[in-house]
Amino acid sequence: MIHLDAGAMALLAGAAFLAAAWNAVAGGGSLVSFPALLFLGYPALTANVSNTVGLVPGYAGGSFGYRAELRGQRARIRLLGAVACVGAVAGAVLLTITAPSVFRALTPWLILASCALLAAGPLAGRVLHAEWRADGHMAPLLVAADFVAGVYGAFFGGGLGVMLLAVLSVWVRDDLQRLNALKGVLSLAINLVAALYFIAFGPVAWTAVFVMLPASLVGGLAGGSGARLLPAGVLRAVVILYGVAVSVRLLV
């Protein structure tokens, strides 16, 4: 059992706050909080499960901040949320039956893939949006991509918000802020379903989770306002560099 002193708790609370705030803005916040748990000595599988549970209030706080942009999107939330939740159950089951040694070996590559997704998100959205204009028969692909995002979000989750926002910007015609609000609700649904499964069947580090819960709630609430004032490109670059550094350390 890992003992968290005052310094470790402050580090974890700060990481949870930043992760939740960044998730509310764009996504990719798990690349801050998950490596922090690894740094404190938690095994990769335990860190991933605990990170999911600890960040749920942050997603809720972010969605509350975007409540105005969610008006008129009930039908989208109902359909895409149901599909994403089914995917989340599949992803959570897949994670809990994966051997810890296998997940530990996959961890640096999952972080690197998430960093790549975070870096390529804006460009991919523009390129795929051009393809969408050439072929409008994409609704089944939207549902399929939503399901895959649910699986990925429950299994690992780093870069989930970026993935969802890219998917929505390709196949849903609407204002970007409204799509970001929808992304937040879908992320909340995926992580809540995964968290409930992990609480029942996963190796949750409850001391770490209890530190993260209030910090992530405050971070999520702040993400809808204060974090918007910061240049998105700067935040994106910092998270990517941090994630790459953690991946390199794990690999060597």
Secondary structure, DSSP 8 states (H G I E B T S, - for coil): -----HHHHHHHHHHHHHHHHHHHHTS-THHHHHHHHHHTT--HHHHHHHHHHHHHHHHHHHHHHTTTTTTT-HHHHHHHHHHHHHHHHHHHHHHHHS-HHHHHHHHHHHHHHHHHHHHHHHHHHHHHHHHHHH----HHHHHHHHHHHHHHHHHT-TTHHHHHHHHHHHH--S-HHHHHHHHHHHHHHHHHHHHHHHHHHS---HHHHHHHHHHHHHHHHHHTTGGGGS-HHHHHHHHHHHHHHHHHHHH-
